[in-house]
């Protein structure tokens, strides 16, 4: 199962995670509350398990 990247980005922003900087093929997002950072690939569709792993790294609720 997959999730649209735009929907996942909105989920991150609702949980105080914002774009920290752009990388080559990934964007780096940072949780303002905890200071945790992780990468989000620039694909139109993201795997649900990947999204859950990113949420865990940023210490926010899953989708």
C-alpha positions in Angstrom: 0.0 0.0 0.0 1.2 3.5 -0.7 0.6 7.1 0.3 0.7 10.2 -1.8 3.7 12.3 -0.9 1.6 15.5 -0.6 -0.7 13.8 1.9 2.3 12.6 4.0 3.9 16.1 3.9 0.7 17.6 5.3 0.7 15.0 8.0 4.3 15.9 8.9 3.5 19.6 9.0 0.5 19.0 11.2 2.9 17.5 13.8 5.4 20.4 13.8 7.8 18.8 11.3 9.0 21.2 8.6 11.4 21.2 5.7 14.9 21.7 7.1 16.8 21.6 3.7 16.8 19.9 0.3 19.2 17.1 -0.5 20.0 15.5 -3.8 17.1 13.1 -4.1 15.6 13.5 -0.6 14.3 16.3 1.5 15.3 16.6 5.1 12.5 17.2 7.6 13.0 18.4 11.2 10.6 18.0 14.2 10.7 21.4 15.9 9.6 20.0 19.2 12.2 17.2 19.6 14.9 18.4 17.2 14.9 15.0 15.4 15.7 15.0 11.6 15.1 12.4 8.9 15.0 12.2 5.1 11.9 11.9 2.9 12.3 10.7 -0.7 11.0 12.8 -3.6 8.7 10.1 -5.1 5.0 10.7 -5.9 4.0 7.6 -4.0 5.6 6.5 -0.7 5.3 3.1 0.8 3.2 3.0 4.0 5.9 1.1 5.9 8.4 3.8 5.0 6.0 6.5 6.1 5.6 4.7 9.5 9.4 4.5 9.9 9.8 8.2 9.1 7.1 9.0 11.7 8.9 6.8 14.3 12.2 8.6 13.6 10.6 12.0 14.0 8.7 10.7 17.1 5.2 11.6 15.9 2.0 9.7 15.4 1.6 7.4 12.5 -0.7 8.0 9.6 
